[in-house]
Amino acid sequence: MDTYSLLREIADSWVLLALFAFFIGACLWAFRPGSRAVHRDTASIPFRHDDRPAAAGEEAER
């Protein structure tokens, strides 16, 4: 058996299984019960300093 066929068989089975397990793990990590506060905090980043409008020169400095 040549190297290409061997690597193709490994990629078709074990690597596919490993990537699927990684995907499921990432989904479980993102939707874990304790992450709601982190997601809410991250989502509110653009609105943190929204209590007053920016001054005319303040926007150009950024």
Secondary structure, DSSP 8 states (H G I E B T S, - for coil): --HHHHHHHHIIIIIHHHHHHHHHHHHHHHT-GGGHHHHHHHHTGGGTT-SS---HHHHHH-
